[in-house]
């Protein structure tokens, strides 16, 4: 089987990591991949204005941007790794 397949890619778009109604960080230039072998979704992108405390809270969710007037796709963050303001997270759709 091939490697991970990109589901959504949004160069320049700003998604949000939220803890409850509070913003934990913005996520820019993100991509969401589905790995058919491991059967899991992965979110990768750059962090904007991260709040270190809120990023450690659970449950975290990632909210994809949507066209004006509509609700974006939401993803539950299962695990999260941050290194040099780059994010890698395992997510599941809500």
C-alpha atoms as one frame of an Amber mdcrd trajectory, in Angstrom:
protein
   0.000   0.000   0.000   1.018   3.573  -0.576   1.945   5.965   2.207  -0.406
   8.353   3.976  -3.046  10.015   1.826  -3.753  13.742   2.328  -7.364  14.455
   3.210  -7.351  18.191   3.635  -4.561  20.599   2.877  -4.886  24.321   3.368
  -1.700  26.328   2.754  -2.014  29.693   4.465  -5.282  28.820   6.230  -5.435
  29.137   9.998  -7.030  26.309  11.966  -7.485  26.398  15.737  -6.553  24.071
  18.561  -9.165  24.570  21.262  -9.480  23.451  24.850 -13.154  23.855  25.606
 -13.963  27.309  24.232 -10.427  28.645  24.806  -7.872  28.853  21.997  -4.716
  26.867  22.767  -2.969  27.785  19.475  -3.470  28.631  15.849  -2.315  26.067
  13.273  -1.048  27.361   9.927  -0.164  25.521   6.708  -1.706  22.347   8.053
  -2.337  19.023   6.391  -4.439  16.108   7.644  -3.264  12.683   6.478  -4.874
   9.253   6.660  -2.513   6.296   6.995  -4.312   3.246   5.595  -1.803   0.822
   7.119  -2.127   2.123  10.694  -5.715   3.302  10.170  -5.169   6.656  11.824
  -5.415  10.341  11.007  -2.459  12.693  11.512  -2.477  16.492  11.680   0.717
  18.404  10.891   1.330  22.133  10.728   2.977  25.178  12.243   1.855  26.694
  15.536   0.896  30.351  15.901   0.704  31.967  19.373   0.770  28.663  21.305
  -0.309  28.657  24.951   1.875  25.996  26.592  -0.551  25.430  29.477  -3.663
  25.033  27.308  -1.839  22.661  24.956  -1.408  20.240  27.866  -5.133  20.214
  28.748  -7.660  17.657  27.555  -9.801  17.294  25.631  -8.212  19.311  22.836
  -9.863  19.650  19.455  -8.703  20.986  16.114 -11.170  23.117  14.158 -10.596
  23.438  10.413 -11.494  26.732   8.811 -14.623  26.769   6.681 -16.096  29.162
   4.145 -17.716  32.179   5.755 -21.061  31.355   7.289 -20.474  27.612   7.693
 -19.087  25.421  10.464 -15.640  23.893   9.994 -14.749  20.229  10.493 -13.810
  19.347  14.072 -11.225  16.749  15.089 -10.505  15.307  18.559  -6.770  15.384
  19.399  -5.724  11.950  20.673  -1.995  12.649  21.052   0.099  15.742  20.456
   3.784  16.469  19.849   5.213  19.985  19.542   8.795  20.665  18.491  10.191
  24.007  17.299   6.650  25.413  16.851   5.733  22.493  14.558   2.798  20.275
  15.473   2.216  16.594  14.860  -0.951  15.086  16.318  -3.048  11.969  15.995
  -6.666  13.055  15.499 -10.099  11.500  15.028 -13.043  13.182  13.290 -15.928
  14.392  15.484
